[in-house]
């Protein structure tokens, strides 16, 4: 997984919001600034422990959004 995907996963952005690339990048910067890479990874781990099926779906979304938003 990627640090950026972990940060997006930990953010408040939702797939239903259909965020623009700039919103995704802003959320990543915000969460890495607030929690750091380890904190974001901890949020991901906690969700996978508590709600594995929902977390898997969210991580798939996060990875897709990161690949789209950072495609350059």
PQR file with spaces between the fields and no chain letter, atoms N, CA, C, O and H, PARSE charges and radii, in Angstrom:
ATOM       1  N    UNK     1       0.851   -1.166    0.000 -0.4000 1.5000
ATOM       2  CA   UNK     1       0.000    0.000    0.000 -0.0000 2.0000
ATOM       3  C    UNK     1       0.902    1.235    0.000  0.5500 1.7000
ATOM       4  O    UNK     1       2.116    1.141    0.176 -0.5500 1.4000
ATOM       5  N    UNK     2       0.301    2.341   -0.194 -0.4000 1.5000
ATOM       6  CA   UNK     2       1.102    3.555   -0.240 -0.0000 2.0000
ATOM       7  C    UNK     2       0.757    4.485    0.919  0.5500 1.7000
ATOM       8  O    UNK     2      -0.350    4.448    1.457 -0.5500 1.4000
ATOM       9  H    UNK     2      -0.686    2.417   -0.337  0.4000 1.0000
ATOM      10  N    UNK     3       1.709    5.303    1.283 -0.4000 1.5000
ATOM      11  CA   UNK     3       1.495    6.289    2.340 -0.0000 2.0000
ATOM      12  C    UNK     3       0.375    7.242    1.953  0.5500 1.7000
ATOM      13  O    UNK     3      -0.448    7.615    2.788 -0.5500 1.4000
ATOM      14  H    UNK     3       2.608    5.333    0.846  0.4000 1.0000
ATOM      15  N    UNK     4       0.347    7.634    0.687 -0.4000 1.5000
ATOM      16  CA   UNK     4      -0.718    8.541    0.235 -0.0000 2.0000
ATOM      17  C    UNK     4      -2.085    7.891    0.350  0.5500 1.7000
ATOM      18  O    UNK     4      -3.049    8.537    0.762 -0.5500 1.4000
ATOM      19  H    UNK     4       1.015    7.331    0.008  0.4000 1.0000
ATOM      20  N    UNK     5      -2.175    6.629   -0.009 -0.4000 1.5000
ATOM      21  CA   UNK     5      -3.460    5.923    0.095 -0.0000 2.0000
ATOM      22  C    UNK     5      -3.878    5.792    1.554  0.5500 1.7000
ATOM      23  O    UNK     5      -5.057    5.937    1.878 -0.5500 1.4000
ATOM      24  H    UNK     5      -1.392    6.105   -0.343  0.4000 1.0000
ATOM      25  N    UNK     6      -2.920    5.518    2.436 -0.4000 1.5000
ATOM      26  CA   UNK     6      -3.236    5.457    3.861 -0.0000 2.0000
ATOM      27  C    UNK     6      -3.790    6.790    4.343  0.5500 1.7000
ATOM      28  O    UNK     6      -4.769    6.831    5.087 -0.5500 1.4000
ATOM      29  H    UNK     6      -1.962    5.399    2.173  0.4000 1.0000
ATOM      30  N    UNK     7      -3.159    7.877    3.915 -0.4000 1.5000
ATOM      31  CA   UNK     7      -3.601    9.210    4.333 -0.0000 2.0000
ATOM      32  C    UNK     7      -5.006    9.506    3.818  0.5500 1.7000
ATOM      33  O    UNK     7      -5.841   10.032    4.554 -0.5500 1.4000
ATOM      34  H    UNK     7      -2.363    7.843    3.310  0.4000 1.0000
ATOM      35  N    UNK     8      -5.268    9.172    2.566 -0.4000 1.5000
ATOM      36  CA   UNK     8      -6.601    9.395    2.020 -0.0000 2.0000
ATOM      37  C    UNK     8      -7.626    8.529    2.740  0.5500 1.7000
ATOM      38  O    UNK     8      -8.717    8.997    3.062 -0.5500 1.4000
ATOM      39  H    UNK     8      -4.590    8.744    1.968  0.4000 1.0000
ATOM      40  N    UNK     9      -7.288    7.292    2.989 -0.4000 1.5000
ATOM      41  CA   UNK     9      -8.153    6.374    3.724 -0.0000 2.0000
ATOM      42  C    UNK     9      -8.529    6.981    5.077  0.5500 1.7000
ATOM      43  O    UNK     9      -9.687    6.910    5.489 -0.5500 1.4000
ATOM      44  H    UNK     9      -6.401    6.912    2.727  0.4000 1.0000
ATOM      45  N    UNK    10      -7.559    7.572    5.764 -0.4000 1.5000
ATOM      46  CA   UNK    10      -7.775    8.137    7.096 -0.0000 2.0000
ATOM      47  C    UNK    10      -8.524    9.466    7.073  0.5500 1.7000
ATOM      48  O    UNK    10      -8.990    9.933    8.113 -0.5500 1.4000
ATOM      49  H    UNK    10      -6.619    7.630    5.429  0.4000 1.0000
ATOM      50  N    UNK    11      -8.643   10.073    5.906 -0.4000 1.5000
ATOM      51  CA   UNK    11      -9.283   11.380    5.795 -0.0000 2.0000
ATOM      52  C    UNK    11     -10.804   11.256    5.880  0.5500 1.7000
ATOM      53  O    UNK    11     -11.362   10.160    5.931 -0.5500 1.4000
ATOM      54  H    UNK    11      -8.264    9.694    5.061  0.4000 1.0000
ATOM      55  N    UNK    12     -11.446   12.414    5.892 -0.4000 1.5000
ATOM      56  CA   UNK    12     -12.911   12.443    5.936 -0.0000 2.0000
ATOM      57  C    UNK    12     -13.548   12.420    4.550  0.5500 1.7000
ATOM      58  O    UNK    12     -14.773   12.381    4.436 -0.5500 1.4000
ATOM      59  H    UNK    12     -10.992   13.305    5.850  0.4000 1.0000
ATOM      60  N    UNK    13     -12.737   12.444    3.505 -0.4000 1.5000
ATOM      61  CA   UNK    13     -13.311   12.375    2.157 -0.0000 2.0000
ATOM      62  C    UNK    13     -14.012   11.039    1.962  0.5500 1.7000
ATOM      63  O    UNK    13     -13.573   10.009    2.473 -0.5500 1.4000
ATOM      64  H    UNK    13     -11.742   12.476    3.598  0.4000 1.0000
ATOM      65  N    UNK    14     -15.098   11.073    1.221 -0.4000 1.5000
ATOM      66  CA   UNK    14     -15.873    9.872    0.950 -0.0000 2.0000
ATOM      67  C    UNK    14     -16.006    9.673   -0.557  0.5500 1.7000
ATOM      68  O    UNK    14     -16.012   10.638   -1.321 -0.5500 1.4000
ATOM      69  H    UNK    14     -15.455   11.909    0.805  0.4000 1.0000
ATOM      70  N    UNK    15     -16.109    8.435   -0.969 -0.4000 1.5000
ATOM      71  CA   UNK    15     -16.296    8.124   -2.385 -0.0000 2.0000
ATOM      72  C    UNK    15     -17.549    8.798   -2.926  0.5500 1.7000
ATOM      73  O    UNK    15     -17.576    9.235   -4.076 -0.5500 1.4000
ATOM      74  H    UNK    15     -16.104    7.651   -0.348  0.4000 1.0000
ATOM      75  N    UNK    16     -18.575    8.881   -2.105 -0.4000 1.5000
ATOM      76  CA   UNK    16     -19.838    9.477   -2.545 -0.0000 2.0000
ATOM      77  C    UNK    16     -19.699   10.968   -2.856  0.5500 1.7000
ATOM      78  O    UNK    16     -20.536   11.532   -3.561 -0.5500 1.4000
ATOM      79  H    UNK    16     -18.553    8.525   -1.170  0.4000 1.0000
ATOM      80  N    UNK    17     -18.656   11.607   -2.339 -0.4000 1.5000
ATOM      81  CA   UNK    17     -18.419   13.016   -2.612 -0.0000 2.0000
ATOM      82  C    UNK    17     -17.818   13.237   -3.998  0.5500 1.7000
ATOM      83  O    UNK    17     -17.833   14.349   -4.526 -0.5500 1.4000
ATOM      84  H    UNK    17     -17.976   11.149   -1.766  0.4000 1.0000
ATOM      85  N    UNK    18     -17.295   12.172   -4.572 -0.4000 1.5000
ATOM      86  CA   UNK    18     -16.624   12.246   -5.874 -0.0000 2.0000
ATOM      87  C    UNK    18     -15.618   13.405   -5.907  0.5500 1.7000
ATOM      88  O    UNK    18     -15.738   14.317   -6.725 -0.5500 1.4000
ATOM      89  H    UNK    18     -17.282   11.269   -4.143  0.4000 1.0000
ATOM      90  N    UNK    19     -14.617   13.357   -5.000 -0.4000 1.5000
ATOM      91  CA   UNK    19     -13.684   14.468   -4.879 -0.0000 2.0000
ATOM      92  C    UNK    19     -12.825   14.656   -6.130  0.5500 1.7000
ATOM      93  O    UNK    19     -12.465   13.700   -6.817 -0.5500 1.4000
ATOM      94  H    UNK    19     -14.519   12.616   -4.336  0.4000 1.0000
ATOM      95  N    UNK    20     -12.516   15.908   -6.392 -0.4000 1.5000
ATOM      96  CA   UNK    20     -11.617   16.266   -7.491 -0.0000 2.0000
ATOM      97  C    UNK    20     -10.179   15.952   -7.065  0.5500 1.7000
ATOM      98  O    UNK    20      -9.881   15.795   -5.881 -0.5500 1.4000
ATOM      99  H    UNK    20     -12.808   16.684   -5.833  0.4000 1.0000
ATOM     100  N    UNK    21      -9.303   15.867   -8.060 -0.4000 1.5000
ATOM     101  CA   UNK    21      -7.900   15.562   -7.772 -0.0000 2.0000
ATOM     102  C    UNK    21      -7.305   16.518   -6.748  0.5500 1.7000
ATOM     103  O    UNK    21      -6.569   16.091   -5.859 -0.5500 1.4000
ATOM     104  H    UNK    21      -9.545   15.995   -9.022  0.4000 1.0000
ATOM     105  N    UNK    22      -7.610   17.788   -6.862 -0.4000 1.5000
ATOM     106  CA   UNK    22      -7.058   18.771   -5.929 -0.0000 2.0000
ATOM     107  C    UNK    22      -7.550   18.528   -4.504  0.5500 1.7000
ATOM     108  O    UNK    22      -6.811   18.768   -3.550 -0.5500 1.4000
ATOM     109  H    UNK    22      -8.208   18.135   -7.585  0.4000 1.0000
ATOM     110  N    UNK    23      -8.775   18.061   -4.348 -0.4000 1.5000
ATOM     111  CA   UNK    23      -9.310   17.743   -3.020 -0.0000 2.0000
ATOM     112  C    UNK    23      -8.616   16.516   -2.434  0.5500 1.7000
ATOM     113  O    UNK    23      -8.342   16.457   -1.235 -0.5500 1.4000
ATOM     114  H    UNK    23      -9.376   17.867   -5.124  0.4000 1.0000
ATOM     115  N    UNK    24      -8.340   15.548   -3.287 -0.4000 1.5000
ATOM     116  CA   UNK    24      -7.640   14.343   -2.840 -0.0000 2.0000
ATOM     117  C    UNK    24      -6.237   14.714   -2.371  0.5500 1.7000
ATOM     118  O    UNK    24      -5.816   14.304   -1.289 -0.5500 1.4000
ATOM     119  H    UNK    24      -8.563   15.596   -4.261  0.4000 1.0000
ATOM     120  N    UNK    25      -5.514   15.486   -3.176 -0.4000 1.5000
ATOM     121  CA   UNK    25      -4.162   15.881   -2.799 -0.0000 2.0000
ATOM     122  C    UNK    25      -4.159   16.717   -1.525  0.5500 1.7000
ATOM     123  O    UNK    25      -3.275   16.555   -0.685 -0.5500 1.4000
ATOM     124  H    UNK    25      -5.856   15.819   -4.055  0.4000 1.0000
ATOM     125  N    UNK    26      -5.131   17.604   -1.371 -0.4000 1.5000
ATOM     126  CA   UNK    26      -5.225   18.423   -0.157 -0.0000 2.0000
ATOM     127  C    UNK    26      -5.497   17.550    1.071  0.5500 1.7000
ATOM     128  O    UNK    26      -4.928   17.784    2.137 -0.5500 1.4000
ATOM     129  H    UNK    26      -5.850   17.736   -2.054  0.4000 1.0000
ATOM     130  N    UNK    27      -6.358   16.554    0.922 -0.4000 1.5000
ATOM     131  CA   UNK    27      -6.660   15.653    2.038 -0.0000 2.0000
ATOM     132  C    UNK    27      -5.423   14.862    2.443  0.5500 1.7000
ATOM     133  O    UNK    27      -5.175   14.657    3.631 -0.5500 1.4000
ATOM     134  H    UNK    27      -6.820   16.364    0.056  0.4000 1.0000
ATOM     135  N    UNK    28      -4.652   14.422    1.464 -0.4000 1.5000
ATOM     136  CA   UNK    28      -3.419   13.676    1.751 -0.0000 2.0000
ATOM     137  C    UNK    28      -2.445   14.552    2.537  0.5500 1.7000
ATOM     138  O    UNK    28      -1.905   14.122    3.556 -0.5500 1.4000
ATOM     139  H    UNK    28      -4.853   14.589    0.499  0.4000 1.0000
ATOM     140  N    UNK    29      -2.222   15.767    2.069 -0.4000 1.5000
ATOM     141  CA   UNK    29      -1.307   16.678    2.758 -0.0000 2.0000
ATOM     142  C    UNK    29      -1.800   16.959    4.177  0.5500 1.7000
ATOM     143  O    UNK    29      -1.019   16.957    5.128 -0.5500 1.4000
ATOM     144  H    UNK    29      -2.661   16.116    1.241  0.4000 1.0000
ATOM     145  N    UNK    30      -3.094   17.200    4.305 -0.4000 1.5000
ATOM     146  CA   UNK    30      -3.671   17.491    5.612 -0.0000 2.0000
ATOM     147  C    UNK    30      -3.463   16.333    6.589  0.5500 1.7000
ATOM     148  O    UNK    30      -3.000   16.535    7.712 -0.5500 1.4000
ATOM     149  H    UNK    30      -3.729   17.202    3.532  0.4000 1.0000
ATOM     150  N    UNK    31      -3.804   15.143    6.163 -0.4000 1.5000
ATOM     151  CA   UNK    31      -3.717   13.993    7.064 -0.0000 2.0000
ATOM     152  C    UNK    31      -2.273   13.642    7.399  0.5500 1.7000
ATOM     153  O    UNK    31      -1.980   13.262    8.532 -0.5500 1.4000
ATOM     154  H    UNK    31      -4.180   14.979    5.251  0.4000 1.0000
ATOM     155  N    UNK    32      -1.373   13.760    6.438 -0.4000 1.5000
ATOM     156  CA   UNK    32       0.030   13.489    6.747 -0.0000 2.0000
ATOM     157  C    UNK    32       0.576   14.537    7.699  0.5500 1.7000
ATOM     158  O    UNK    32       1.415   14.232    8.547 -0.5500 1.4000
ATOM     159  H    UNK    32      -1.611   14.069    5.517  0.4000 1.0000
ATOM     160  N    UNK    33       0.106   15.770    7.565 -0.4000 1.5000
ATOM     161  CA   UNK    33       0.518   16.816    8.490 -0.0000 2.0000
ATOM     162  C    UNK    33      -0.040   16.609    9.893  0.5500 1.7000
ATOM     163  O    UNK    33       0.626   16.899   10.887 -0.5500 1.4000
ATOM     164  H    UNK    33      -0.576   16.018    6.877  0.4000 1.0000
ATOM     165  N    UNK    34      -1.255   16.111    9.960 -0.4000 1.5000
ATOM     166  CA   UNK    34      -1.918   15.917   11.260 -0.0000 2.0000
ATOM     167  C    UNK    34      -1.471   14.645   11.966  0.5500 1.7000
ATOM     168  O    UNK    34      -1.179   14.661   13.162 -0.5500 1.4000
ATOM     169  H    UNK    34      -1.796   15.875    9.152  0.4000 1.0000
ATOM     170  N    UNK    35      -1.417   13.543   11.224 -0.4000 1.5000
ATOM     171  CA   UNK    35      -1.150   12.243   11.845 -0.0000 2.0000
ATOM     172  C    UNK    35       0.228   11.672   11.537  0.5500 1.7000
ATOM     173  O    UNK    35       0.719   10.812   12.268 -0.5500 1.4000
ATOM     174  H    UNK    35      -1.654   13.530   10.253  0.4000 1.0000
ATOM     175  N    UNK    36       0.850   12.140   10.471 -0.4000 1.5000
ATOM     176  CA   UNK    36       2.093   11.534   10.018 -0.0000 2.0000
ATOM     177  C    UNK    36       1.815   10.210    9.329  0.5500 1.7000
ATOM     178  O    UNK    36       0.699    9.694    9.384 -0.5500 1.4000
ATOM     179  H    UNK    36       0.451   12.839    9.877  0.4000 1.0000
ATOM     180  N    UNK    37       2.824    9.668    8.688 -0.4000 1.5000
ATOM     181  CA   UNK    37       2.663    8.408    7.957 -0.0000 2.0000
ATOM     182  C    UNK    37       2.267    7.268    8.888  0.5500 1.7000
ATOM     183  O    UNK    37       1.390    6.468    8.561 -0.5500 1.4000
ATOM     184  H    UNK    37       3.731   10.087    8.643  0.4000 1.0000
ATOM     185  N    UNK    38       2.910    7.195   10.039 -0.4000 1.5000
ATOM     186  CA   UNK    38       2.597    6.105   10.979 -0.0000 2.0000
ATOM     187  C    UNK    38       1.188    6.222   11.541  0.5500 1.7000
ATOM     188  O    UNK    38       0.500    5.217   11.717 -0.5500 1.4000
ATOM     189  H    UNK    38       3.622    7.845   10.305  0.4000 1.0000
ATOM     190  N    UNK    39       0.765    7.432   11.818 -0.4000 1.5000
ATOM     191  CA   UNK    39      -0.582    7.631   12.335 -0.0000 2.0000
ATOM     192  C    UNK    39      -1.640    7.233   11.324  0.5500 1.7000
ATOM     193  O    UNK    39      -2.651    6.625   11.675 -0.5500 1.4000
ATOM     194  H    UNK    39       1.324    8.249   11.675  0.4000 1.0000
ATOM     195  N    UNK    40      -1.400    7.580   10.061 -0.4000 1.5000
ATOM     196  CA   UNK    40      -2.346    7.195    9.004 -0.0000 2.0000
ATOM     197  C    UNK    40      -2.380    5.676    8.865  0.5500 1.7000
ATOM     198  O    UNK    40      -3.449    5.081    8.728 -0.5500 1.4000
ATOM     199  H    UNK    40      -0.578    8.074    9.776  0.4000 1.0000
ATOM     200  N    UNK    41      -1.199    5.051    8.901 -0.4000 1.5000
ATOM     201  CA   UNK    41      -1.138    3.586    8.808 -0.0000 2.0000
ATOM     202  C    UNK    41      -1.863    2.947    9.988  0.5500 1.7000
ATOM     203  O    UNK    41      -2.513    1.913    9.837 -0.5500 1.4000
ATOM     204  H    UNK    41      -0.331    5.534    9.012  0.4000 1.0000
ATOM     205  N    UNK    42      -1.750    3.560   11.156 -0.4000 1.5000
ATOM     206  CA   UNK    42      -2.455    3.053   12.328 -0.0000 2.0000
ATOM     207  C    UNK    42      -3.961    3.127   12.172  0.5500 1.7000
ATOM     208  O    UNK    42      -4.678    2.216   12.586 -0.5500 1.4000
ATOM     209  H    UNK    42      -1.222    4.401   11.279  0.4000 1.0000
ATOM     210  N    UNK    43      -4.444    4.210   11.576 -0.4000 1.5000
ATOM     211  CA   UNK    43      -5.884    4.339   11.311 -0.0000 2.0000
ATOM     212  C    UNK    43      -6.354    3.232   10.364  0.5500 1.7000
ATOM     213  O    UNK    43      -7.408    2.630   10.569 -0.5500 1.4000
ATOM     214  H    UNK    43      -3.862    4.950   11.240  0.4000 1.0000
ATOM     215  N    UNK    44      -5.563    2.977    9.336 -0.4000 1.5000
ATOM     216  CA   UNK    44      -5.897    1.916    8.380 -0.0000 2.0000
ATOM     217  C    UNK    44      -5.943    0.568    9.093  0.5500 1.7000
ATOM     218  O    UNK    44      -6.895   -0.193    8.926 -0.5500 1.4000
ATOM     219  H    UNK    44      -4.706    3.466    9.170  0.4000 1.0000
ATOM     220  N    UNK    45      -4.927    0.278    9.878 -0.4000 1.5000
ATOM     221  CA   UNK    45      -4.864   -1.008   10.583 -0.0000 2.0000
ATOM     222  C    UNK    45      -6.052   -1.177   11.520  0.5500 1.7000
ATOM     223  O    UNK    45      -6.645   -2.252   11.600 -0.5500 1.4000
ATOM     224  H    UNK    45      -4.154    0.897   10.014  0.4000 1.0000
ATOM     225  N    UNK    46      -6.389   -0.116   12.221 -0.4000 1.5000
ATOM     226  CA   UNK    46      -7.530   -0.189   13.131 -0.0000 2.0000
ATOM     227  C    UNK    46      -8.830   -0.497   12.412  0.5500 1.7000
ATOM     228  O    UNK    46      -9.629   -1.309   12.879 -0.5500 1.4000
ATOM     229  H    UNK    46      -5.907    0.758   12.156  0.4000 1.0000
ATOM     230  N    UNK    47      -9.038    0.145   11.290 -0.4000 1.5000
ATOM     231  CA   UNK    47     -10.270   -0.098   10.528 -0.0000 2.0000
ATOM     232  C    UNK    47     -10.301   -1.511    9.958  0.5500 1.7000
ATOM     233  O    UNK    47     -11.352   -2.152    9.940 -0.5500 1.4000
ATOM     234  H    UNK    47      -8.389    0.805   10.911  0.4000 1.0000
ATOM     235  N    UNK    48      -9.142   -2.002    9.488 -0.4000 1.5000
ATOM     236  CA   UNK    48      -9.117   -3.370    8.982 -0.0000 2.0000
ATOM     237  C    UNK    48      -9.382   -4.366   10.103  0.5500 1.7000
ATOM     238  O    UNK    48      -9.967   -5.424    9.870 -0.5500 1.4000
ATOM     239  H    UNK    48      -8.289   -1.481    9.503  0.4000 1.0000
ATOM     240  N    UNK    49      -8.958   -4.035   11.311 -0.4000 1.5000
ATOM     241  CA   UNK    49      -9.232   -4.912   12.447 -0.0000 2.0000
ATOM     242  C    UNK    49     -10.690   -4.883   12.869  0.5500 1.7000
ATOM     243  O    UNK    49     -11.257   -5.911   13.238 -0.5500 1.4000
ATOM     244  H    UNK    49      -8.483   -3.175   11.501  0.4000 1.0000
ATOM     245  N    UNK    50     -11.297   -3.700   12.814 -0.4000 1.5000
ATOM     246  CA   UNK    50     -12.679   -3.539   13.280 -0.0000 2.0000
ATOM     247  C    UNK    50     -13.728   -3.836   12.208  0.5500 1.7000
ATOM     248  O    UNK    50     -14.768   -4.427   12.496 -0.5500 1.4000
ATOM     249  H    UNK    50     -10.836   -2.864   12.514  0.4000 1.0000
ATOM     250  N    UNK    51     -13.451   -3.426   10.984 -0.4000 1.5000
ATOM     251  CA   UNK    51     -14.431   -3.535    9.888 -0.0000 2.0000
ATOM     252  C    UNK    51     -13.714   -3.945    8.591  0.5500 1.7000
ATOM     253  O    UNK    51     -13.611   -3.136    7.668 -0.5500 1.4000
ATOM     254  H    UNK    51     -12.606   -2.945   10.750  0.4000 1.0000
ATOM     255  N    UNK    52     -13.226   -5.172    8.512 -0.4000 1.5000
ATOM     256  CA   UNK    52     -12.380   -5.559    7.380 -0.0000 2.0000
ATOM     257  C    UNK    52     -13.031   -5.424    6.002  0.5500 1.7000
ATOM     258  O    UNK    52     -12.366   -5.011    5.052 -0.5500 1.4000
ATOM     259  H    UNK    52     -13.310   -5.828    9.261  0.4000 1.0000
ATOM     260  N    UNK    53     -14.296   -5.759    5.875 -0.4000 1.5000
ATOM     261  CA   UNK    53     -14.928   -5.690    4.552 -0.0000 2.0000
ATOM     262  C    UNK    53     -15.089   -4.248    4.091  0.5500 1.7000
ATOM     263  O    UNK    53     -14.806   -3.928    2.937 -0.5500 1.4000
ATOM     264  H    UNK    53     -14.837   -6.094    6.647  0.4000 1.0000
ATOM     265  N    UNK    54     -15.537   -3.386    4.978 -0.4000 1.5000
ATOM     266  CA   UNK    54     -15.684   -1.966    4.637 -0.0000 2.0000
ATOM     267  C    UNK    54     -14.326   -1.336    4.390  0.5500 1.7000
ATOM     268  O    UNK    54     -14.176   -0.511    3.489 -0.5500 1.4000
ATOM     269  H    UNK    54     -15.768   -3.645    5.916  0.4000 1.0000
ATOM     270  N    UNK    55     -13.327   -1.720    5.192 -0.4000 1.5000
ATOM     271  CA   UNK    55     -11.987   -1.164    5.025 -0.0000 2.0000
ATOM     272  C    UNK    55     -11.377   -1.574    3.691  0.5500 1.7000
ATOM     273  O    UNK    55     -10.704   -0.770    3.047 -0.5500 1.4000
ATOM     274  H    UNK    55     -13.449   -2.390    5.924  0.4000 1.0000
ATOM     275  N    UNK    56     -11.602   -2.796    3.274 -0.4000 1.5000
ATOM     276  CA   UNK    56     -11.074   -3.250    1.981 -0.0000 2.0000
ATOM     277  C    UNK    56     -11.684   -2.434    0.842  0.5500 1.7000
ATOM     278  O    UNK    56     -10.987   -2.044   -0.094 -0.5500 1.4000
ATOM     279  H    UNK    56     -12.150   -3.449    3.797  0.4000 1.0000
ATOM     280  N    UNK    57     -12.962   -2.186    0.929 -0.4000 1.5000
ATOM     281  CA   UNK    57     -13.634   -1.380   -0.099 -0.0000 2.0000
ATOM     282  C    UNK    57     -13.078    0.044   -0.104  0.5500 1.7000
ATOM     283  O    UNK    57     -12.809    0.603   -1.167 -0.5500 1.4000
ATOM     284  H    UNK    57     -13.528   -2.503    1.690  0.4000 1.0000
ATOM     285  N    UNK    58     -12.906    0.633    1.088 -0.4000 1.5000
ATOM     286  CA   UNK    58     -12.388    2.001    1.178 -0.0000 2.0000
ATOM     287  C    UNK    58     -10.956    2.076    0.665  0.5500 1.7000
ATOM     288  O    UNK    58     -10.593    3.041   -0.009 -0.5500 1.4000
ATOM     289  H    UNK    58     -13.124    0.179    1.951  0.4000 1.0000
ATOM     290  N    UNK    59     -10.128    1.064    0.975 -0.4000 1.5000
ATOM     291  CA   UNK    59      -8.741    1.096    0.506 -0.0000 2.0000
ATOM     292  C    UNK    59      -8.684    0.957   -1.010  0.5500 1.7000
ATOM     293  O    UNK    59      -7.847    1.593   -1.649 -0.5500 1.4000
ATOM     294  H    UNK    59     -10.422    0.281    1.522  0.4000 1.0000
ATOM     295  N    UNK    60      -9.540    0.154   -1.592 -0.4000 1.5000
ATOM     296  CA   UNK    60      -9.589    0.054   -3.051 -0.0000 2.0000
ATOM     297  C    UNK    60      -9.913    1.415   -3.657  0.5500 1.7000
ATOM     298  O    UNK    60      -9.287    1.835   -4.630 -0.5500 1.4000
ATOM     299  H    UNK    60     -10.221   -0.363   -1.073  0.4000 1.0000
ATOM     300  N    UNK    61     -10.891    2.096   -3.076 -0.4000 1.5000
ATOM     301  CA   UNK    61     -11.246    3.446   -3.527 -0.0000 2.0000
ATOM     302  C    UNK    61     -10.058    4.387   -3.354  0.5500 1.7000
ATOM     303  O    UNK    61      -9.724    5.138   -4.270 -0.5500 1.4000
ATOM     304  H    UNK    61     -11.399    1.754   -2.286  0.4000 1.0000
ATOM     305  N    UNK    62      -9.416    4.352   -2.180 -0.4000 1.5000
ATOM     306  CA   UNK    62      -8.289    5.245   -1.908 -0.0000 2.0000
ATOM     307  C    UNK    62      -7.151    5.018   -2.904  0.5500 1.7000
ATOM     308  O    UNK    62      -6.590    5.981   -3.428 -0.5500 1.4000
ATOM     309  H    UNK    62      -9.687    3.742   -1.436  0.4000 1.0000
ATOM     310  N    UNK    63      -6.811    3.781   -3.166 -0.4000 1.5000
ATOM     311  CA   UNK    63      -5.749    3.480   -4.131 -0.0000 2.0000
ATOM     312  C    UNK    63      -6.115    3.973   -5.525  0.5500 1.7000
ATOM     313  O    UNK    63      -5.274    4.549   -6.216 -0.5500 1.4000
ATOM     314  H    UNK    63      -7.267    2.999   -2.740  0.4000 1.0000
ATOM     315  N    UNK    64      -7.343    3.758   -5.944 -0.4000 1.5000
ATOM     316  CA   UNK    64      -7.797    4.241   -7.255 -0.0000 2.0000
ATOM     317  C    UNK    64      -7.702    5.762   -7.336  0.5500 1.7000
ATOM     318  O    UNK    64      -7.252    6.308   -8.343 -0.5500 1.4000
ATOM     319  H    UNK    64      -8.026    3.291   -5.383  0.4000 1.0000
ATOM     320  N    UNK    65      -8.129    6.443   -6.271 -0.4000 1.5000
ATOM     321  CA   UNK    65      -8.087    7.905   -6.260 -0.0000 2.0000
ATOM     322  C    UNK    65      -6.657    8.426   -6.269  0.5500 1.7000
ATOM     323  O    UNK    65      -6.363    9.410   -6.949 -0.5500 1.4000
ATOM     324  H    UNK    65      -8.495    6.000   -5.453  0.4000 1.0000
ATOM     325  N    UNK    66      -5.777    7.791   -5.535 -0.4000 1.5000
ATOM     326  CA   UNK    66      -4.361    8.203   -5.527 -0.0000 2.0000
ATOM     327  C    UNK    66      -3.758    7.996   -6.896  0.5500 1.7000
ATOM     328  O    UNK    66      -3.053    8.873   -7.395 -0.5500 1.4000
ATOM     329  H    UNK    66      -6.015    6.992   -4.982  0.4000 1.0000
ATOM     330  N    UNK    67      -4.016    6.860   -7.516 -0.4000 1.5000
ATOM     331  CA   UNK    67      -3.484    6.610   -8.861 -0.0000 2.0000
ATOM     332  C    UNK    67      -3.994    7.648   -9.855  0.5500 1.7000
ATOM     333  O    UNK    67      -3.250    8.077  -10.738 -0.5500 1.4000
ATOM     334  H    UNK    67      -4.589    6.148   -7.111  0.4000 1.0000
ATOM     335  N    UNK    68      -5.242    8.052   -9.723 -0.4000 1.5000
ATOM     336  CA   UNK    68      -5.802    9.063  -10.612 -0.0000 2.0000
ATOM     337  C    UNK    68      -5.254   10.446  -10.317  0.5500 1.7000
ATOM     338  O    UNK    68      -4.901   11.187  -11.234 -0.5500 1.4000
ATOM     339  H    UNK    68      -5.847    7.703   -9.006  0.4000 1.0000
ATOM     340  N    UNK    69      -5.183   10.795   -9.053 -0.4000 1.5000
ATOM     341  CA   UNK    69      -4.831   12.160   -8.651 -0.0000 2.0000
ATOM     342  C    UNK    69      -3.339   12.472   -8.766  0.5500 1.7000
ATOM     343  O    UNK    69      -2.950   13.636   -8.855 -0.5500 1.4000
ATOM     344  H    UNK    69      -5.470   10.193   -8.308  0.4000 1.0000
ATOM     345  N    UNK    70      -2.516   11.441   -8.762 -0.4000 1.5000
ATOM     346  CA   UNK    70      -1.065   11.622   -8.846 -0.0000 2.0000
ATOM     347  C    UNK    70      -0.512   10.950  -10.098  0.5500 1.7000
ATOM     348  O    UNK    70       0.590   10.402  -10.067 -0.5500 1.4000
ATOM     349  H    UNK    70      -2.832   10.495   -8.689  0.4000 1.0000
ATOM     350  N    UNK    71      -1.237   10.983  -11.163 -0.4000 1.5000
ATOM     351  CA   UNK    71      -0.843   10.236  -12.366 -0.0000 2.0000
ATOM     352  C    UNK    71       0.281   10.868  -13.173  0.5500 1.7000
ATOM     353  O    UNK    71       0.761   10.257  -14.128 -0.5500 1.4000
ATOM     354  H    UNK    71      -2.132   11.428  -11.188  0.4000 1.0000
ATOM     355  N    UNK    72       0.713   12.066  -12.820 -0.4000 1.5000
ATOM     356  CA   UNK    72       1.775   12.697  -13.608 -0.0000 2.0000
ATOM     357  C    UNK    72       3.096   12.175  -13.278  0.5500 1.7000
ATOM     358  O    UNK    72       4.092   12.608  -13.857 -0.5500 1.4000
ATOM     359  H    UNK    72       0.323   12.562  -12.044  0.4000 1.0000
